[in-house]
Amino acid sequence: MVRGEEEREAGGRDTKRRRKAADSDAAKKSVGGGEGEARTPTKEKAVGDTFQASLEHEAAEARGRTEEEDQQLVAAIVAHVRTAMKEILKLKAERPDQWAAEVEERKAQVLMLGLSLRRLGRVQKVRVRDARERTAEARLGVDGVTLQLQNLLYEVAHLKKEVRRCLDFQSADQEFDLVPVDQFYKEAPEDVSRPSETADNPHKQRLARLQWELVQRRDQTQLFDKLTEEKEAVSEAIAEQERKLASLAPRINTILEATRPLQAALDLPLDARREQQRVVQLLPCPLYTLWVQVSAYGEAFDASIAVEVLGDAEAARKLITREDEPRRPDVCSESDNDQDPPEENLSRKKRSQRPPRGDAEELDDTVRQTLSLHPLCVRVTVPSRDGNSVAVAFHYMQALRVITAKCSVHLAQEPRPALTDVIGGDSLLRCLVPGDDGAASPNPANHFTLTHAGITLADHLATTGRPYRWAQHLGGLTFSSHQQQQQPGAAAEDSQELAASSPAASVPSQGGEEPSVWQESAQQVPSTIQAIRRRLQARLALHTQLVTLETATSTSSIALPAALLRQHFPGKVCSELRSWRPLTWECYQECPATRPLCEAGLVTPQHLLFLAVFERRQVALEARVAVAPDHPSTAPLVALALRWEGLHHPASLPQLRQMEREVNVHWEELAASRADRLHLLPLLLYRLAVCLDVLTEAASAQADPDGPGTGTGSHFHKEKIFFRPARGPDRAFPFKYHPKLGVFSQR
């Protein structure tokens, strides 16, 4: 196409050049005088006719010959030009006679051949112009036909759309849920149903059913209007009654104010109970279950138990309101999401303008949200007979969905301080159920929640309280149905009684249904209250004993009832208690005598650890005592080490191992009743002192050259009555005391 445009421009330039040449010749001829002026128009007309004739001739040549023929002519002319040029070159090189004239002749031939090439070029341009004109005419025709085709296709599509719309048309009556045909002929009057006309004509039947539907809807509309009027009348009557009741409220409040002195005189806290009843409705379900069960138990069996609901009631109301707010549906259009109210947009802008918070602040928010407590808590106060009481505040962790307990002890008299706090609120309720120290959540799902948030629950127990398992059962929360719940504070003689009240031992109701949550909670309340009271009594006794032992300098300083001393021990004890001090878990583990107990899991970091030192002249007995958290239900464990002419441990001295067995295994001989168990620790210490007397005297009487007591000044006179100092292959010493006979013997 570009080549054709160039050829057309070249042809136009040649035509203009010829016209200028013709005009210049005419002007020259017109300069010559009058005769030339008289002949100028005729010559100009002759030039114009010649040019037009030339154009027509070229057009005729373009029509008379084909392009292939012109190409052959061009090839022939080019060959002649080459031949002439070669002859000219040869003549100039050889220079024969009259070579210049021949060269000029050859030049003239070449020029004529060039004119022939130009003429063929003009013919080709004419041919191209004619082809373009024909193409344009054909294109106009094709464009017209194409436009007609598009118009027809659009009309066809429009007709198809109209046909489809007509086929898909659904009348409004098709959406109506009309009564069935049988019911229509049964209920509609004959002037509407016209069975003779509509039974065989579906269209008329449809019209009749629609007419019957219209009649029914008109009747229902009238009934609706009538009922609406009645409803408005009833609403007005209710509003009138509400106005009357509202006017009674001030009068009732005045009457209640007047009765307050009478309530105070009769000790009837009606106002406090009424306020508690209003606040109780705001408790979460587990705390509400706990409040109901403990309150019911107190009203039925023990009126001294006080149950209170404490906390921010207004915050609890806001929390309930926020939980009850309808959530935005998940399926909504993006346009609805984009059309936020101006206040929300403003708040978003403010939030976007806030500086980004650090990782520490985000972590604090995560910890605060995960460990958040409900604004309300239930405090249960369990008093004892001597005026002391334990107050347990039960909280509910909203994110973890467990109940936690915070304990505080209120004593009638301020106790003497001790090095080991055994009546503190944080340690009083530990292991109320064996193995339940409240350091981990009983909800298995909380492990993943806390791990994902990077929170260690044991680091926040002072704020949240301890999630004891027995607290979950009081609130009706059960996280593993197959796990048998161990009862709190179950001593040996109470195992049968408490096992009967456990959820695992309860008999299913009729029909094979499991006991309800309320029944399980109710079964736990009596045993838990009893266990808390026993724990307080035991810890107060243990505190008194520890205070006495910390200041003791002799065995006679061990506080024991005189009846127990006469019943279980001889009248004279030579060994003296020199010191009593608490131990850390690391120091306790370092002793070789305690390692078997730690490895067997008999002693854990939850135990209270102490070191007692007994002396008899140059003999020193070190007793490492581990007091269990549920003392005295579980007896203390004693590990011994003897310093007598060297350091001896139970592994190297069989008699020392026998002394350990006498204290750790046969302790039930000392505490046969529950009251005696409260003195179990001083009884064991007193027995240790007696056993040290027997050990030193029996070793001196035996005079074993390989055993202790063979050195100078280490002989002890026999003051205890025993018949044989040693017996059997293990040379057992007579550690067993017979109080009726006053003698010692081997077991």
Backbone hydrogen bonds, N-H to C=O, Kabsch-Sander energy under -0.5 kcal/mol:
donor,donor_aa,acceptor,acceptor_aa,energy
5,E,1,M,-2.2
6,E,2,V,-2.3
7,E,3,R,-2.3
8,R,4,G,-2.7
9,E,5,E,-2.4
10,A,6,E,-2.4
11,G,7,E,-2.6
12,G,8,R,-2.1
13,R,9,E,-2.2
14,D,10,A,-2.0
15,T,11,G,-2.2
16,K,12,G,-2.4
17,R,13,R,-2.3
18,R,14,D,-2.4
19,R,15,T,-2.3
20,K,16,K,-2.5
21,A,17,R,-2.3
22,A,18,R,-2.6
23,D,19,R,-2.6
24,S,20,K,-2.8
25,D,21,A,-2.2
26,A,22,A,-2.1
27,A,23,D,-2.1
28,K,24,S,-2.0
29,K,25,D,-2.2
30,S,26,A,-1.5
31,V,27,A,-0.7
31,V,28,K,-0.7
32,G,29,K,-0.8
33,G,30,S,-0.6
37,E,33,G,-2.0
38,A,34,G,-2.3
39,R,35,E,-1.5
40,T,36,G,-0.6
40,T,37,E,-0.6
43,K,39,R,-1.9
44,E,40,T,-2.8
45,K,41,P,-2.4
46,A,42,T,-2.1
47,V,43,K,-2.7
48,G,44,E,-2.5
49,D,45,K,-2.5
50,T,46,A,-2.2
51,F,47,V,-2.5
52,Q,48,G,-2.5
53,A,49,D,-2.7
54,S,50,T,-2.5
55,L,51,F,-2.3
56,E,52,Q,-2.5
57,H,53,A,-2.8
58,E,54,S,-2.6
59,A,55,L,-2.3
60,A,56,E,-2.6
61,E,57,H,-2.8
62,A,58,E,-2.3
63,R,59,A,-1.8
64,G,60,A,-2.4
65,R,61,E,-2.0
70,D,66,T,-1.8
71,Q,67,E,-2.2
72,Q,68,E,-2.0
73,L,69,E,-2.3
74,V,70,D,-2.7
75,A,71,Q,-2.3
76,A,72,Q,-2.3
77,I,73,L,-2.9
78,V,74,V,-2.6
79,A,75,A,-2.0
80,H,76,A,-2.4
81,V,77,I,-2.6
82,R,78,V,-2.2
83,T,79,A,-2.5
84,A,80,H,-2.8
85,M,81,V,-2.4
86,K,82,R,-2.4
87,E,83,T,-2.3
88,I,84,A,-2.5
89,L,85,M,-2.5
90,K,86,K,-2.4
91,L,87,E,-2.7
92,K,88,I,-2.4
93,A,89,L,-1.5
94,E,90,K,-2.8
95,R,91,L,-3.0
99,W,96,P,-1.2
102,E,98,Q,-1.6
103,V,99,W,-2.3
104,E,100,A,-2.4
105,E,101,A,-2.4
106,R,102,E,-2.8
107,K,103,V,-2.5
108,A,104,E,-2.4
109,Q,105,E,-2.0
110,V,106,R,-2.5
111,L,107,K,-2.7
112,M,108,A,-2.3
113,L,109,Q,-2.5
114,G,110,V,-2.3
115,L,111,L,-2.3
116,S,112,M,-2.2
117,L,113,L,-2.1
118,R,114,G,-2.4
119,R,115,L,-2.5
120,L,116,S,-2.4
121,G,117,L,-2.2
122,R,118,R,-2.4
123,V,119,R,-2.2
124,Q,120,L,-2.4
125,K,121,G,-2.2
126,V,122,R,-2.3
127,R,123,V,-2.6
128,V,124,Q,-2.5
129,R,125,K,-2.7
130,D,126,V,-2.6
131,A,127,R,-2.2
132,R,128,V,-2.2
133,E,129,R,-2.3
134,R,130,D,-2.5
135,T,131,A,-2.5
136,A,132,R,-2.8
137,E,133,E,-2.3
138,A,134,R,-2.4
139,R,135,T,-2.7
140,L,136,A,-2.3
141,G,137,E,-1.6
142,V,138,A,-2.4
143,D,139,R,-2.9
144,G,140,L,-2.0
145,V,141,G,-2.2
146,T,142,V,-2.8
147,L,143,D,-2.5
148,Q,144,G,-2.1
149,L,145,V,-2.3
150,Q,146,T,-2.6
151,N,147,L,-2.3
152,L,148,Q,-2.2
153,L,149,L,-2.7
154,Y,150,Q,-2.6
155,E,151,N,-2.2
156,V,152,L,-2.4
157,A,153,L,-2.6
158,H,154,Y,-2.5
159,L,155,E,-2.2
160,K,156,V,-2.5
161,K,157,A,-2.5
162,E,158,H,-2.2
163,V,159,L,-2.5
164,R,160,K,-2.8
165,R,161,K,-2.5
166,C,162,E,-2.2
167,L,163,V,-2.5
168,D,164,R,-2.6
169,F,165,R,-0.5
169,F,166,C,-0.6
174,Q,171,S,-1.4
175,E,172,A,-1.2
176,F,173,D,-0.9
178,L,176,F,-1.2
184,F,180,P,-2.4
185,Y,181,V,-2.5
186,K,182,D,-1.4
187,E,183,Q,-2.5
188,A,184,F,-2.5
192,V,189,P,-1.2
193,S,189,P,-2.8
194,R,190,E,-2.2
197,E,194,R,-1.1
198,T,194,R,-2.5
199,A,195,P,-1.7
205,Q,201,N,-2.4
206,R,202,P,-2.4
207,L,203,H,-2.2
208,A,204,K,-2.5
209,R,205,Q,-2.3
210,L,206,R,-2.3
211,Q,207,L,-2.1
212,W,208,A,-2.3
213,E,209,R,-2.3
214,L,210,L,-2.2
215,V,211,Q,-2.1
216,Q,212,W,-2.4
217,R,213,E,-2.4
218,R,214,L,-2.0
219,D,215,V,-2.0
220,Q,216,Q,-2.6
221,T,217,R,-2.3
222,Q,218,R,-2.1
223,L,219,D,-2.3
224,F,220,Q,-2.6
225,D,221,T,-2.4
226,K,222,Q,-2.1
227,L,223,L,-2.8
228,T,224,F,-2.5
229,E,225,D,-2.0
230,E,226,K,-2.1
231,K,227,L,-2.7
232,E,228,T,-2.5
233,A,229,E,-2.0
234,V,230,E,-2.5
235,S,231,K,-2.8
236,E,232,E,-2.3
237,A,233,A,-2.0
238,I,234,V,-2.7
239,A,235,S,-2.8
240,E,236,E,-2.2
241,Q,237,A,-2.2
242,E,238,I,-2.7
243,R,239,A,-2.2
244,K,240,E,-1.9
245,L,241,Q,-2.7
246,A,242,E,-2.8
247,S,243,R,-1.6
248,L,244,K,-1.0
248,L,245,L,-0.5
249,A,245,L,-1.0
251,R,247,S,-0.6
252,I,248,L,-2.6
253,N,249,A,-2.5
254,T,250,P,-2.1
255,I,251,R,-2.2
256,L,252,I,-2.6
257,E,253,N,-2.4
258,A,254,T,-1.8
259,T,255,I,-1.4
260,R,256,L,-0.6
260,R,257,E,-0.8
263,Q,259,T,-2.3
264,A,260,R,-2.5
265,A,261,P,-2.1
266,L,262,L,-2.2
267,D,263,Q,-0.6
268,L,263,Q,-2.7
270,L,268,L,-2.6
273,R,269,P,-2.1
274,R,270,L,-2.5
275,E,271,D,-2.5
276,Q,272,A,-2.5
277,Q,273,R,-2.5
278,R,274,R,-1.6
279,V,275,E,-2.1
280,V,276,Q,-2.6
281,Q,277,Q,-0.8
282,L,279,V,-1.9
283,L,280,V,-1.8
288,Y,284,P,-2.6
289,T,285,C,-2.5
290,L,286,P,-2.2
291,W,287,L,-2.6
292,V,288,Y,-2.5
293,Q,289,T,-2.3
294,V,290,L,-2.5
295,S,291,W,-2.3
296,A,292,V,-2.4
297,Y,293,Q,-2.3
298,G,294,V,-2.5
299,E,295,S,-2.4
300,A,296,A,-1.9
301,F,297,Y,-2.9
302,D,297,Y,-1.2
305,I,302,D,-1.1
306,A,381,T,-1.8
308,E,379,R,-2.5
310,L,308,E,-0.6
310,L,377,C,-2.5
312,D,375,P,-1.2
313,A,311,G,-0.9
316,A,312,D,-1.6
317,R,313,A,-2.2
318,K,314,E,-2.2
319,L,315,A,-2.1
320,I,316,A,-2.3
321,T,317,R,-2.5
322,R,318,K,-2.5
323,E,319,L,-2.0
324,D,320,I,-1.9
325,E,321,T,-0.7
332,C,330,D,-0.8
337,N,333,S,-1.6
338,D,334,E,-2.2
339,Q,335,S,-1.6
340,D,338,D,-1.9
345,N,341,P,-2.3
346,L,342,P,-2.6
347,S,343,E,-2.5
348,R,344,E,-2.5
349,K,345,N,-2.4
350,K,346,L,-2.4
351,R,347,S,-2.5
352,S,348,R,-2.6
353,Q,349,K,-1.6
354,R,350,K,-0.8
354,R,351,R,-0.7
362,E,358,G,-2.0
363,L,359,D,-2.4
364,D,360,A,-2.5
365,D,361,E,-2.4
366,T,362,E,-2.2
367,V,363,L,-2.7
368,R,364,D,-2.7
369,Q,365,D,-2.5
370,T,366,T,-2.5
371,L,367,V,-2.5
372,S,369,Q,-0.7
374,H,396,Y,-2.3
377,C,310,L,-2.7
378,V,394,F,-2.1
379,R,308,E,-2.8
379,R,377,C,-0.5
380,V,378,V,-0.6
380,V,392,V,-2.9
381,T,306,A,-2.9
381,T,379,R,-0.5
382,V,380,V,-0.6
382,V,390,V,-3.2
384,S,388,N,-3.2
387,G,384,S,-1.2
389,S,410,H,-2.6
390,V,382,V,-2.2
391,A,408,S,-3.0
392,V,380,V,-2.9
392,V,390,V,-0.6
393,A,391,A,-0.5
393,A,406,K,-3.3
394,F,378,V,-3.5
394,F,392,V,-0.6
395,H,393,A,-0.6
395,H,404,T,-2.6
397,M,402,V,-2.8
398,Q,372,S,-1.2
398,Q,396,Y,-0.7
399,A,372,S,-0.5
401,R,397,M,-2.0
402,V,397,M,-0.7
404,T,395,H,-2.4
405,A,466,R,-1.9
406,K,393,A,-2.3
408,S,391,A,-2.0
410,H,389,S,-2.8
411,L,409,V,-0.5
421,D,419,L,-0.5
422,V,420,T,-0.9
427,S,424,G,-0.7
428,L,424,G,-1.5
429,L,425,G,-0.6
430,R,427,S,-0.7
431,C,436,D,-2.0
432,L,429,L,-1.4
432,L,436,D,-0.6
436,D,433,V,-2.7
437,D,435,G,-0.9
446,N,443,N,-1.4
447,H,443,N,-0.5
447,H,444,P,-1.0
448,F,444,P,-0.6
449,T,445,A,-1.6
450,L,446,N,-3.0
451,T,447,H,-2.0
452,H,448,F,-2.4
453,A,449,T,-1.8
454,G,450,L,-0.8
454,G,451,T,-0.5
455,I,450,L,-2.6
457,L,455,I,-0.6
459,D,456,T,-1.5
460,H,457,L,-1.7
461,L,458,A,-0.6
463,T,460,H,-0.8
464,T,460,H,-2.6
465,G,461,L,-2.4
466,R,405,A,-2.2
468,Y,466,R,-1.8
472,Q,468,Y,-1.1
473,H,469,R,-1.7
474,L,470,W,-1.7
475,G,471,A,-1.4
476,G,473,H,-1.1
477,L,472,Q,-3.2
478,T,476,G,-0.6
483,Q,480,S,-0.6
489,G,432,L,-3.2
490,A,487,Q,-1.0
491,A,489,G,-0.9
494,D,491,A,-0.5
495,S,491,A,-0.5
495,S,492,A,-0.8
498,L,494,D,-2.5
499,A,495,S,-2.1
500,A,496,Q,-1.4
501,S,498,L,-0.6
502,S,499,A,-0.9
505,A,502,S,-0.5
506,S,502,S,-0.7
506,S,503,P,-0.6
509,S,513,E,-1.7
512,G,509,S,-1.3
513,E,510,Q,-0.5
520,E,516,S,-2.1
521,S,517,V,-2.3
522,A,518,W,-2.5
523,Q,519,Q,-2.1
524,Q,520,E,-1.2
525,V,521,S,-1.2
527,S,523,Q,-0.6
528,T,524,Q,-2.2
529,I,525,V,-2.5
530,Q,526,P,-2.3
531,A,527,S,-2.3
532,I,528,T,-2.4
533,R,529,I,-2.0
534,R,530,Q,-2.3
535,R,531,A,-2.5
536,L,532,I,-2.4
537,Q,533,R,-2.5
538,A,534,R,-2.8
539,R,535,R,-2.7
540,L,536,L,-2.4
541,A,537,Q,-2.1
542,L,538,A,-2.6
543,H,539,R,-2.7
544,T,540,L,-2.2
545,Q,541,A,-2.2
546,L,542,L,-2.6
547,V,543,H,-2.4
548,T,544,T,-1.9
549,L,545,Q,-2.6
550,E,546,L,-2.3
551,T,547,V,-0.8
551,T,548,T,-0.5
552,A,549,L,-0.9
557,S,554,S,-1.1
558,I,555,T,-1.7
560,L,558,I,-0.7
565,L,561,P,-1.8
566,R,562,A,-2.4
567,Q,563,A,-1.7
568,H,564,L,-1.9
569,F,565,L,-2.0
576,E,615,E,-2.7
578,R,576,E,-0.8
578,R,613,V,-2.8
579,S,613,V,-1.2
581,R,611,L,-1.8
583,L,609,L,-2.5
588,Y,584,T,-2.2
589,Q,585,W,-1.8
590,E,586,E,-1.1
591,C,587,C,-0.6
591,C,588,Y,-0.7
594,T,591,C,-0.9
595,R,591,C,-0.7
598,C,594,T,-2.0
599,E,595,R,-2.8
600,A,596,P,-1.9
601,G,598,C,-1.0
602,L,597,L,-1.8
603,V,597,L,-1.2
607,H,604,T,-1.9
608,L,627,V,-3.0
609,L,607,H,-0.6
610,F,625,V,-2.5
611,L,581,R,-3.0
612,A,623,A,-3.1
613,V,579,S,-1.9
614,F,612,A,-0.5
614,F,621,L,-2.7
615,E,576,E,-2.5
616,R,619,V,-2.5
619,V,616,R,-2.0
620,A,643,R,-2.0
621,L,614,F,-3.3
622,E,620,A,-0.5
622,E,641,A,-3.3
623,A,612,A,-3.4
623,A,621,L,-0.6
624,R,622,E,-0.6
624,R,639,A,-3.0
625,V,610,F,-2.0
625,V,623,A,-0.8
626,A,637,L,-2.8
627,V,608,L,-3.4
627,V,625,V,-0.6
628,A,626,A,-0.5
631,H,628,A,-1.6
633,S,630,D,-2.3
634,T,630,D,-0.5
635,A,633,S,-0.5
637,L,626,A,-2.2
639,A,624,R,-2.1
641,A,622,E,-1.7
642,L,648,H,-2.5
643,R,620,A,-3.2
644,W,642,L,-0.7
644,W,646,G,-2.1
648,H,642,L,-3.3
648,H,646,G,-0.5
652,S,649,H,-1.4
653,L,649,H,-1.9
656,L,653,L,-0.6
657,R,653,L,-1.5
658,Q,654,P,-2.2
659,M,655,Q,-1.7
660,E,656,L,-2.0
661,R,657,R,-2.1
662,E,658,Q,-2.1
663,V,659,M,-1.6
664,N,660,E,-3.2
665,V,661,R,-2.2
666,H,661,R,-1.0
669,E,666,H,-0.9
670,L,667,W,-1.6
671,A,667,W,-1.1
677,R,673,S,-1.3
678,L,674,R,-0.7
678,L,675,A,-0.7
679,H,676,D,-1.5
680,L,677,R,-2.0
683,L,679,H,-2.0
684,L,680,L,-2.3
685,L,681,L,-2.1
686,Y,682,P,-2.4
687,R,683,L,-2.3
688,L,684,L,-2.1
689,A,685,L,-1.9
690,V,686,Y,-2.1
691,C,687,R,-3.0
692,L,688,L,-2.2
693,D,689,A,-1.7
694,V,690,V,-2.2
695,L,691,C,-2.8
696,T,692,L,-2.4
697,E,693,D,-2.4
698,A,694,V,-3.0
699,A,695,L,-2.2
700,S,696,T,-1.9
701,A,697,E,-2.4
702,Q,698,A,-2.4
703,A,699,A,-2.1
704,D,699,A,-0.5
707,G,704,D,-0.7
714,S,711,G,-1.3
719,E,717,H,-0.8
722,F,720,K,-0.7
723,F,744,F,-0.6
727,R,732,A,-1.2
731,R,728,G,-1.5
732,A,727,R,-2.6
735,F,733,F,-1.8
736,K,745,S,-1.9
738,H,743,V,-2.9
742,G,738,H,-3.0
743,V,738,H,-0.9
744,F,721,I,-2.8
745,S,736,K,-2.4
